[in-house]
Amino acid sequence: MIHVAIKGGRRFKDIISPKVKYSVPQCNLKLVELENYAEENGIYGDIEIIIYEDKNILFRDSYNIGQGVSRNLLLLVNTTLNTTFKDTPKAEKELLINKLMKEFEKNETAQGELGVRRSTFKEKFTTLREKRAAKARAAAEA
């Protein structure tokens, strides 16, 4: 399982905790939240993103927050791989990007399944409510 730790200075302690392990989609949402917070409050600072697979570190890098650039985890990782890690074999870079993309897909699949369960529950609940209302009307008429 892949998870991400985001470490930042005191400026961002209200939004991120270095102790929390985020899923890839959660990390992406936190990056958006961090950028918005920094822009609204005129704050600039660095954060460190560490991507783990189980307990092994897959990726680690620092990014500037408050400049509107750090909003997408895949884009950040891909940019770093293509600039800082130019000499790394292309297959290794693609493997990391593919792992991250699979984590996004897993989340979308899970959200879809949750939506199906919610809609099924809603249908059952609505049917039950309608039956009760019909009983109440019948009792009131009698």
Disulfide bonds with the S-S distance in Angstrom:
none
